Amino acid sequence: MRKKQTTSVRLPDVVERSLIETERFAQRYAMSSEANLRVVELEALGSDYQATGYTTRKQADGIGRLLALEPGKVLVDIGAGSGWPGLYLATTFGCSVISVDPIMEGCSAAFDRIDSDGLVPRALALLGTGEKLPIRSGSIDAIVHADVMC
Ligand SMILES: C[S@@+](CC[C@H](N)C(=O)[O-])C[C@H]1O[C@@H](n2cnc3c(N)ncnc32)[C@H](O)[C@@H]1O
């Protein structure tokens, strides 16, 4: 009997690393705010949005002031994950926000947060990337991207 041949494909390191990171973020976003993680995040960043970056609440407040966010303005948060800092900025400054991230678990967590914070209809979460934003040009006032390299 002939032996079945298998071929293993080695992915380029950069793709391998990207897949590992994506999986790591997806697990974090799917981990709905566990109490102990919330305490750590609150202590470290001053946020409780299942953040995966390093942007502090103080920095987010500074960004909001710098961008002159206010009711009626539309902010896009690229690589928002579960909504930090875009959803926080919408709550704090009263602007509208479009949260964009390529990971479904992140968008899903952002959706839950939009719902629980009563941000409908001025906030939404879309699956997408910074390279190809799922947004019509000319329809936004400001962009934020916290701890995202794309
Ligand atoms: C370090 S996390 C930061 C998430 C969030 N801004 C925060 O501070 O908690 C980076 C995020 O960028 C997203 N991301 C990766 N590649 C991206 C791309 N090409 N366009 C937009 N977002 C991307 C990841 O899915 C991940 O949620």
Ligand as a Chemical Component Dictionary entry (heavy atoms), coordinates in Angstrom:
data_LIG
# 
_chem_comp.id                   LIG 
_chem_comp.type                 NON-POLYMER 
_chem_comp.pdbx_formal_charge   0 
_chem_comp.three_letter_code    LIG 
# 
loop_
_chem_comp_atom.comp_id 
_chem_comp_atom.atom_id 
_chem_comp_atom.alt_atom_id 
_chem_comp_atom.type_symbol 
_chem_comp_atom.charge 
_chem_comp_atom.model_Cartn_x 
_chem_comp_atom.model_Cartn_y 
_chem_comp_atom.model_Cartn_z 
_chem_comp_atom.pdbx_ordinal 
LIG C1  C1  C 0  -3.117 46.420 20.981 1  
LIG S1  S1  S 1  -4.768 46.206 20.399 2  
LIG C2  C2  C 0  -5.464 47.792 20.869 3  
LIG C3  C3  C 0  -6.966 47.714 20.954 4  
LIG C4  C4  C 0  -7.618 48.966 21.570 5  
LIG N1  N1  N 0  -7.367 50.152 20.782 6  
LIG C5  C5  C 0  -7.124 49.157 22.991 7  
LIG O1  O1  O 0  -6.345 50.099 23.230 8  
LIG O2  O2  O -1 -7.517 48.347 23.845 9  
LIG C6  C6  C 0  -4.580 46.373 18.625 10 
LIG C7  C7  C 0  -5.883 46.149 17.847 11 
LIG O3  O3  O 0  -5.620 46.446 16.482 12 
LIG C8  C8  C 0  -6.383 45.582 15.679 13 
LIG N2  N2  N 0  -5.774 45.545 14.326 14 
LIG C9  C9  C 0  -4.776 44.732 13.863 15 
LIG N3  N3  N 0  -4.535 44.992 12.579 16 
LIG C10 C10 C 0  -5.365 46.011 12.217 17 
LIG C11 C11 C 0  -5.585 46.725 11.004 18 
LIG N4  N4  N 0  -4.894 46.438 9.909  19 
LIG N5  N5  N 0  -6.526 47.701 10.994 20 
LIG C12 C12 C 0  -7.209 47.999 12.120 21 
LIG N6  N6  N 0  -7.065 47.343 13.288 22 
LIG C13 C13 C 0  -6.144 46.366 13.340 23 
LIG C14 C14 C 0  -6.330 44.263 16.430 24 
LIG O4  O4  O 0  -7.391 43.420 16.052 25 
LIG C15 C15 C 0  -6.417 44.718 17.877 26 
LIG O5  O5  O 0  -7.747 44.699 18.350 27 
# 
loop_
_chem_comp_bond.comp_id 
_chem_comp_bond.atom_id_1 
_chem_comp_bond.atom_id_2 
_chem_comp_bond.value_order 
_chem_comp_bond.pdbx_ordinal 
LIG C1  S1  SING 1  
LIG S1  C2  SING 2  
LIG S1  C6  SING 3  
LIG C2  C3  SING 4  
LIG C3  C4  SING 5  
LIG C4  N1  SING 6  
LIG C4  C5  SING 7  
LIG C5  O1  DOUB 8  
LIG C5  O2  SING 9  
LIG C6  C7  SING 10 
LIG C7  O3  SING 11 
LIG C7  C15 SING 12 
LIG O3  C8  SING 13 
LIG C8  N2  SING 14 
LIG C8  C14 SING 15 
LIG N2  C9  SING 16 
LIG N2  C13 SING 17 
LIG C9  N3  DOUB 18 
LIG N3  C10 SING 19 
LIG C10 C11 SING 20 
LIG C10 C13 DOUB 21 
LIG C11 N4  SING 22 
LIG C11 N5  DOUB 23 
LIG N5  C12 SING 24 
LIG C12 N6  DOUB 25 
LIG N6  C13 SING 26 
LIG C14 O4  SING 27 
LIG C14 C15 SING 28 
LIG C15 O5  SING 29 
# 
